[in-house]
Amino acid sequence: MPPTPRAARSAATAGLLTALGILAATAGPAAAAPPRHRDCTASVPYTAGRTGYAAYRIPALVTTRAGTLLAFAEGRRRDAGDTGAIDVVLRRSTDGGCTWGPLLVVTPGDGDTRGNPTPVVDPATGDIVLLTCANSGAVSEAQIMRGETTAAQGRRVLVQTSHDDGRTFTAPHDITADTKAPGWRWYATGPGHAVALRHGPHAGRLVVPANHSTAPPAGSTDTGQEPRHHGAHALLSDDGGRTWRLGFVDDSHDGTENANESSVAELPDGRLYFNARDQNGSSPGNRLDTYSDDGGETLRRPYAVQHTLDDVPVVQGSLLQLSGGPAAPLLFAAPSVPTARRSMALWRSATGGAAFTRALTLSTDPAAYCDLVQLGPSHVGILYETGAAGPYETIAFRRLPVPGPPR
């Protein structure tokens, strides 16, 4: 008898975990003892259909001051879709990602939508500051972009803080009035980690990359759902996440480059490098980038296509500037098939994002969103959506050596 669809999915997931060499590490109480830190290369903190959620999506990853890895995600109760009952959840690892603690609900939706986790560690206090977005579970992104929802149903911006290494978080605090301009409809923080600035006059500032959509101009026949109404912006806090304001706002809306989900890295010279998804802009290529010389207040130039990342499809991607001095590379991670979400890969830049070179392809399996974190001087961690049959079966963690320059 052929397997049922559920059994087939289970078998596919088991095959993926076995291929990664991590089935035992995620199998439950009867599993073998976790491997020693230096031998651990992979684990799976989230698997669709487990712990009360039909799917897990939108990973975000940070390392706390104590060295704990915090893996955030959206727990989607009904299915893998973007609409409906969605919570922001968290699992913690104190052994470098080998094993993960119990699932914690950090931002409960109570039937509504909570998502786009964007965490950052405040360097002054060690607190974990988490930004998320919220809307009614009864409406979709398309409806919000078309202006068919009430203000109460639309997108809001929330902030929470953990003072105890991610074990607990404060209740969500609504900062929408300070961070969302009039006329904006859709809104998304990150997703993926934000940054705390280390250099220059704005050292200590928290910078959160974000994106929005706008209402069409008066007299337009557009509905607002068209890709040209997307834009990117930054949120800034100079007091450890207590108060927030808007930094730069990308408002070209010309349909040529449509900056969408974005990520940020602080380069060794203090500049900020932003890299964004191009939401079906008319120019060739699916990745856009730009720089800020003043801590995210303004942009040096408008977003432009980064052609050395033309292999990336229309999808979120993650940036990570490695520590270690002026020559330390900038890394970028995303799927690497221009027309499909698959083949998660890592790129390396020795020029602060001016050009990237493919350094590593993790596998040819389906893959989608991801986030990067540094694990000491010689390794990085990546938390990413992947599966054997589709990209949303698991959120997996891999420990990787820092890629060297191309030969």
C-alpha positions as CSV (number, residue, x, y, z in Angstrom):
1,M,0.0,0.0,0.0
2,P,1.5,3.4,-0.9
3,P,2.1,5.8,2.0
4,T,-0.5,8.4,3.0
5,P,0.4,12.0,2.3
6,R,1.2,12.5,6.0
7,A,3.4,9.4,6.0
8,A,5.1,10.5,2.8
9,R,5.9,13.9,4.4
10,S,7.2,12.2,7.5
11,A,9.4,9.9,5.5
12,A,10.7,12.8,3.4
13,T,11.5,14.8,6.6
14,A,13.2,11.8,8.1
15,G,15.2,11.4,5.0
16,L,16.3,15.0,5.2
17,L,17.3,14.7,8.9
18,T,19.2,11.5,8.2
19,A,21.0,13.2,5.3
20,L,22.1,16.0,7.6
21,G,23.2,13.5,10.2
22,I,20.9,14.9,12.9
23,L,18.0,12.6,13.3
24,A,19.2,11.3,16.7
25,A,19.7,14.8,18.0
26,T,16.1,15.7,17.4
27,A,14.3,12.4,18.1
28,G,13.2,13.1,21.7
29,P,13.9,11.6,25.1
30,A,15.0,8.2,23.8
31,A,17.6,9.7,21.5
32,A,21.3,9.2,22.0
33,A,23.2,11.7,24.1
34,P,23.9,14.9,22.2
35,P,27.3,15.2,20.5
36,R,30.1,17.2,22.1
37,H,30.1,20.8,21.0
38,R,33.2,20.5,18.8
39,D,31.6,17.5,16.9
40,C,28.2,19.1,16.4
41,T,27.5,20.4,12.9
42,A,23.7,20.4,12.5
43,S,20.4,20.2,14.3
44,V,16.7,20.9,13.6
45,P,15.0,23.2,16.1
46,Y,11.7,23.3,14.3
47,T,9.8,20.7,12.4
48,A,6.4,21.3,10.8
49,G,3.5,19.6,12.5
50,R,5.2,19.4,15.9
51,T,4.5,21.2,19.2
52,G,1.1,22.5,18.2
53,Y,2.0,24.2,14.9
54,A,1.3,23.1,11.4
55,A,4.4,25.0,10.1
56,Y,7.3,27.1,11.2
57,R,8.6,29.9,9.1
58,I,10.7,33.1,9.1
59,P,13.8,32.3,11.2
60,A,15.9,34.8,13.2
61,L,19.0,34.1,15.1
62,V,21.2,35.9,17.7
63,T,23.9,35.0,20.2
64,T,23.4,36.5,23.7
65,R,26.2,38.0,25.8
66,A,26.3,34.6,27.7
67,G,26.8,32.7,24.5
68,T,23.3,31.3,24.2
69,L,21.8,30.9,20.8
70,L,18.3,32.2,20.4
71,A,16.4,30.8,17.4
72,F,13.1,32.7,16.8
73,A,10.5,31.8,14.2
74,E,6.8,32.2,13.4
75,G,4.7,29.3,14.6
76,R,1.8,29.0,12.1
77,R,-1.1,27.1,13.6
78,R,-3.2,26.2,10.5
79,D,-0.8,25.9,7.6
80,A,2.4,27.5,6.1
81,G,0.5,30.5,4.8
82,D,1.2,34.1,5.9
83,T,-2.4,34.7,7.2
84,G,-4.3,33.7,10.3
85,A,-3.3,32.4,13.7
86,I,0.5,33.0,14.0
87,D,2.7,33.3,17.1
88,V,6.3,34.3,17.5
89,V,8.2,31.4,19.1
90,L,11.7,30.7,20.4
91,R,14.0,27.9,21.3
92,R,17.3,28.4,23.2
93,S,20.6,26.5,22.8
94,T,23.4,26.7,25.4
95,D,25.7,24.2,23.6
96,G,26.3,26.0,20.3
97,G,23.2,24.7,18.5
98,C,23.7,21.0,19.2
99,T,20.5,20.7,21.2
100,W,17.6,23.1,21.9
101,G,15.4,23.8,24.9
102,P,11.6,23.7,25.0
103,L,9.5,25.8,22.6
104,L,8.6,29.2,24.2
105,V,5.8,31.4,22.9
106,V,7.3,34.9,23.0
107,T,4.6,36.9,21.2
108,P,1.2,35.1,21.3
109,G,-1.3,36.1,18.6
110,D,-4.3,34.6,20.3
111,G,-5.8,33.8,16.9
112,D,-4.3,36.9,15.2
113,T,-1.0,37.3,13.3
114,R,2.3,38.1,15.0
115,G,5.5,37.8,13.0
116,N,8.7,39.1,11.4
117,P,10.9,38.5,14.4
118,T,13.9,40.9,14.4
119,P,16.1,40.5,17.5
120,V,19.2,42.4,18.5
121,V,21.4,42.4,21.6
122,D,21.8,45.8,23.3
123,P,25.6,46.2,23.9
124,A,25.2,48.4,26.9
125,T,23.0,46.0,29.0
126,G,23.1,42.6,27.2
127,D,19.3,42.7,27.0
128,I,17.7,41.1,24.0
129,V,15.5,43.5,22.2
130,L,12.9,42.0,19.9
131,L,10.8,43.8,17.2
132,T,7.8,42.1,15.6
133,C,4.8,43.1,13.5
134,A,1.1,42.3,14.1
135,N,-2.2,42.4,12.3
136,S,-5.7,40.8,12.6
137,G,-5.8,37.1,11.8
138,A,-8.9,37.8,9.7
139,V,-7.1,39.8,7.0
140,S,-4.4,39.1,4.4
141,E,-1.3,41.0,3.3
142,A,-3.1,41.6,0.0
143,Q,-6.1,43.2,1.7
144,I,-3.8,45.4,3.8
145,M,-1.9,46.6,0.7
146,R,-5.2,47.4,-1.1
147,G,-6.4,49.5,1.9
148,E,-9.4,47.2,2.5
149,T,-8.8,46.9,6.3
150,T,-9.5,49.1,9.3
151,A,-6.7,50.7,11.2
152,A,-7.2,48.2,14.0
153,Q,-6.9,45.3,11.6
154,G,-3.8,46.6,9.8
155,R,-0.1,46.3,10.6
156,R,1.4,47.4,13.9
157,V,4.9,47.4,15.2
158,L,5.8,45.9,18.6
159,V,8.9,45.7,20.8
160,Q,9.7,43.4,23.7
161,T,12.8,43.0,25.9
162,S,14.4,40.1,27.7
163,H,16.6,40.8,30.7
164,D,17.4,37.1,31.5
165,D,19.2,35.7,28.4
166,G,16.0,35.0,26.5
167,R,14.2,32.9,29.1
168,T,11.4,35.5,29.4
169,F,10.3,38.6,27.6
170,T,8.3,41.6,28.6
171,A,4.8,42.1,27.2
172,P,4.7,43.6,23.7
173,H,4.7,47.4,23.6
174,D,3.1,49.1,20.6
175,I,5.5,51.6,18.9
176,T,3.5,52.0,15.7
177,A,2.9,55.7,16.2
178,D,6.6,56.4,16.2
179,T,7.7,54.0,13.4
180,K,4.9,53.9,10.8
181,A,4.4,56.9,8.5
182,P,0.9,58.1,7.5
183,G,-0.2,56.4,4.3
184,W,1.9,53.3,4.8
185,R,-0.1,50.1,4.5
186,W,2.0,46.9,4.7
187,Y,4.9,46.9,7.2
188,A,7.5,44.3,8.1
189,T,10.6,44.4,10.3
190,G,13.5,42.4,9.0
191,P,13.1,39.5,9.2
192,G,16.3,38.3,10.7
193,H,18.7,39.9,13.2
194,A,19.2,43.7,13.5
195,V,22.5,45.3,14.5
196,A,23.9,47.3,17.3
197,L,26.5,49.8,16.1
198,R,30.1,49.4,17.4
199,H,31.9,52.3,15.7
200,G,31.7,56.0,15.4
201,P,29.5,58.7,16.9
202,H,26.4,56.5,16.9
203,A,28.0,53.5,18.7
204,G,25.4,51.6,20.7
205,R,22.6,52.6,18.3
206,L,20.2,49.8,17.4
207,V,19.3,49.7,13.7
208,V,16.4,47.6,12.5
209,P,16.0,47.1,8.7
210,A,12.4,47.1,7.6
211,N,10.0,47.6,4.7
212,H,6.6,49.0,3.9
213,S,4.1,49.6,1.2
214,T,2.4,52.9,0.5
215,A,-1.1,54.0,-0.7
216,P,-1.2,54.9,-4.4
217,P,-1.0,58.6,-5.2
218,A,-4.2,60.5,-5.6
219,G,-5.8,59.9,-9.0
220,S,-3.9,56.6,-9.6
221,T,-5.8,53.6,-10.8
222,D,-3.5,51.3,-8.8
223,T,-4.9,49.3,-5.8
224,G,-1.8,49.5,-3.8
225,Q,-0.9,45.9,-4.2
226,E,1.4,46.5,-7.2
227,P,5.1,45.8,-6.4
228,R,6.1,49.4,-7.2
229,H,4.5,50.6,-4.0
230,H,7.1,48.7,-1.9
231,G,9.9,50.5,-0.1
232,A,12.6,50.0,2.5
233,H,13.4,52.0,5.7
234,A,15.2,51.7,9.0
235,L,14.2,52.0,12.6
236,L,16.6,53.6,15.1
237,S,16.9,53.5,18.8
238,D,19.6,55.4,20.8
239,D,18.5,54.3,24.3
240,G,18.6,50.5,24.2
241,G,15.2,50.0,22.6
242,R,13.1,52.1,24.9
243,T,12.2,54.6,22.2
244,W,12.2,54.4,18.4
245,R,12.1,56.6,15.4
246,L,12.4,56.4,11.6
247,G,15.7,56.7,9.9
248,F,16.0,56.7,6.1
249,V,13.0,56.0,4.0
250,D,13.3,54.6,0.4
251,D,10.4,56.1,-1.5
252,S,11.3,55.9,-5.2
253,H,8.3,53.7,-6.0
254,D,9.2,53.8,-9.7
255,G,8.7,50.1,-10.4
256,T,12.3,49.6,-11.5
257,E,13.7,48.6,-8.1
258,N,11.2,47.6,-5.5
259,A,13.1,47.3,-2.2
260,N,11.3,44.8,0.1
261,E,12.6,42.5,2.9
262,S,15.9,43.8,3.9
263,S,19.0,43.1,6.1
264,V,21.8,45.2,7.4
265,A,25.5,44.9,8.5
266,E,27.9,47.3,10.0
267,L,31.1,47.3,8.1
268,P,34.5,47.6,9.8
269,D,34.8,51.3,8.8
270,G,31.4,52.1,10.5
271,R,29.4,52.3,7.3
272,L,26.1,50.4,7.2
273,Y,25.5,48.1,4.2
274,F,21.8,47.3,3.4
275,N,20.8,44.4,1.1
276,A,17.2,43.9,0.1
277,R,14.9,41.7,-1.9
278,D,13.8,43.3,-5.2
279,Q,10.1,42.6,-5.3
280,N,9.7,42.0,-9.0
281,G,11.2,45.3,-10.2
282,S,11.6,45.7,-13.9
283,S,15.5,45.9,-13.8
284,P,17.3,42.5,-14.2
285,G,18.3,40.9,-10.9
286,N,16.6,40.1,-7.6
287,R,18.9,41.7,-5.0
288,L,19.4,45.4,-4.3
289,D,21.9,47.2,-2.0
290,T,22.9,50.6,-0.7
291,Y,25.0,52.2,2.1
292,S,24.5,54.7,5.0
293,D,27.3,56.8,6.3
294,D,25.4,58.2,9.3
295,G,24.1,55.2,11.2
296,G,21.0,54.7,9.1
297,E,19.7,58.3,9.1
298,T,20.1,58.7,5.3
299,L,21.3,56.6,2.4
300,R,24.4,57.4,0.3
301,R,22.5,56.5,-2.9
302,P,19.2,54.9,-3.8
303,Y,18.9,51.1,-3.8
304,A,20.5,49.6,-6.9
305,V,20.8,46.0,-8.3
306,Q,23.7,44.0,-7.0
307,H,24.5,41.8,-10.0
308,T,27.0,39.6,-8.3
309,L,24.0,38.1,-6.5
310,D,21.9,37.5,-9.6
311,D,21.7,33.8,-8.7
312,V,19.4,34.6,-5.8
313,P,15.6,34.3,-6.4
314,V,13.0,36.7,-5.1
315,V,13.4,35.8,-1.4
316,Q,14.7,37.1,1.9
317,G,18.5,36.9,2.5
318,S,20.8,37.4,5.5
319,L,23.9,39.5,6.1
320,L,26.7,39.0,8.6
321,Q,29.8,41.2,9.0
322,L,32.4,39.0,10.7
323,S,34.6,40.5,13.4
324,G,38.3,40.4,13.3
325,G,39.5,43.7,11.9
326,P,39.4,45.7,8.6
327,A,40.0,42.6,6.4
328,A,37.2,40.5,7.9
329,P,34.7,39.4,5.2
330,L,31.1,40.3,4.8
331,L,28.8,37.2,4.4
332,F,25.5,36.8,2.6
333,A,23.2,33.8,2.7
334,A,20.2,32.9,0.5
335,P,18.9,30.3,-1.9
336,S,21.0,30.2,-5.1
337,V,18.7,29.2,-8.0
338,P,17.3,32.3,-9.6
339,T,13.9,30.8,-10.5
340,A,13.3,28.6,-7.4
341,R,13.7,28.6,-3.6
342,R,16.4,25.9,-3.2
343,S,20.1,25.3,-2.8
344,M,20.9,27.4,0.2
345,A,24.3,29.1,-0.3
346,L,26.8,31.4,1.3
347,W,28.5,34.3,-0.5
348,R,31.6,36.2,0.6
349,S,32.6,39.8,0.0
350,A,36.1,41.3,0.7
351,T,34.9,44.7,-0.6
352,G,32.2,45.7,1.9
353,G,29.4,44.5,-0.4
354,A,30.7,46.0,-3.6
355,A,30.9,42.5,-5.0
356,F,30.2,38.9,-3.7
357,T,31.7,35.5,-4.6
358,R,29.9,32.2,-4.0
359,A,31.8,30.4,-1.2
360,L,29.6,27.4,-0.3
361,T,26.4,25.6,-1.3
362,L,24.9,23.8,1.7
363,S,22.8,21.4,-0.4
364,T,20.6,21.3,-3.5
365,D,17.4,20.8,-1.4
366,P,14.5,23.3,-1.3
367,A,15.3,26.2,0.9
368,A,14.0,29.7,1.6
369,Y,14.5,32.2,4.5
370,C,17.6,32.2,6.7
371,D,19.6,34.1,9.3
372,L,23.4,34.1,10.0
373,V,25.3,34.5,13.3
374,Q,29.0,34.4,14.2
375,L,30.2,31.5,16.4
376,G,33.6,32.5,17.5
377,P,36.5,33.4,15.2
378,S,36.4,30.4,12.9
379,H,32.7,29.4,12.5
380,V,29.3,30.8,11.7
381,G,25.8,29.4,12.2
382,I,22.9,29.5,9.8
383,L,19.3,29.0,10.7
384,Y,17.3,28.3,7.5
385,E,14.1,26.9,6.1
386,T,14.6,23.7,4.2
387,G,13.1,20.2,3.4
388,A,13.4,17.2,1.2
389,A,10.2,17.9,-0.8
390,G,9.6,21.6,0.0
391,P,11.3,24.5,1.8
392,Y,8.9,24.7,4.7
393,E,9.2,21.3,6.3
394,T,11.8,22.3,8.8
395,I,13.9,25.1,10.1
396,A,17.4,23.7,10.4
397,F,20.6,24.9,12.0
398,R,24.1,24.3,10.5
399,R,27.5,25.1,12.0
400,L,29.9,26.1,9.2
401,P,33.6,27.1,9.0
402,V,34.2,30.6,8.0
403,P,34.8,30.5,4.2
404,G,38.2,31.6,3.0
405,P,38.9,33.8,-0.1
406,P,38.4,32.1,-3.5
407,R,41.5,30.4,-5.0
